Amino acid sequence: MKKLLVSIILLTGINLSSFAQKGTNQINIGFDAGGVLNEYYQSQFPAGFGASVKGLLGLDINSQFSVSGHYLYFPLNSNYTLPKGESISLHQIPVFIGYRVYRDSFFFEPQIGTALLINSSKNQLGKTSSNDFEFAFSAEIGYVFNQLEFSLRYQQSGGSPFQLAFLGARVAYVLGGIN
């Protein structure tokens, strides 16, 4: 009886493992660009661009767990004239975890995380900088074609009315297997 039970368990385990579908692990390196959507930042910093790295851990054939880091730079609006020698800059470094779901080559990926917002200014009195960590979330939809990924992402960080809402496009090169 014992041998029969062990044999059934082993055969079941071997049989079930043959039906398992494994996901694909990937790393994406991308370029992000887009516009600021809320008035508080839009007047001074209307658009931003930067780079991103995303790691994707395959869960099954149609889903992946994601960890991503971005660097976004928002240059000062050219309509603002500052006195000679003065400058203002805005940088954001968001870090997210998410869950990506595929439907053929299309995907949807909600993400949650935190963003470091760095606001720097330089004037005659010296340099000042403020760094704030803020709650952040995003939703990304996209399409994967061979080793390229094209996507649109809505991202928001901070509380109202001082939140930084960003709608951007991302182009990334996929390292690793193709889903």
C-alpha positions, 0 to 999 in steps of 0.5 A: 500500500505504501509503495502504491501511494508513493508511486501515485504521488510521484507519477502525479508530480511528474505529470503535473510538472509537465503541464506547468507553463513557465513565464519569461524573465526579462529586463527592459531598458527604455526612454520616457518622454511626456507631458505634465498634466496638472496646473501646479507644475505644468506652468513651470515644467510642462514636459519631461524626459528620461530613462528607465530600467524594468525587470520582469519576472515571469509568473506564467505564460500571460503574466509577469511581476515587475520592478521598475526604476525611472529617472525623469528630468523636467526642464524649466519652461522657456517662457520663464526668464530668470536673472543671469546665473539663476536656475531651477530644475525638477527631477523625479526618481520613481520606483514601482512594483507591478503586475503585467498581464498580456493579451497576445502582444498587448499588455496592461501593467498597474504599478504602485511605489514611491517617487523621490522628487528633487526640486533644486534652485540656484541664485546669488545666495547659493544653492538650495534643494528639497527632496521629498519622497511621495506615494506614487502609482501608475498604469501602463498599456503597451505593445511588444514587437520582437525586442521592442516595447512601445507603451503609454503610461499615466503616472501620479505622485504626491497629494492634491493640489501639489501632485505631479501627474505625468502622461508619457510614452516609453520605448524600450529594448527587451533583453531576454525572452520574448513573451 
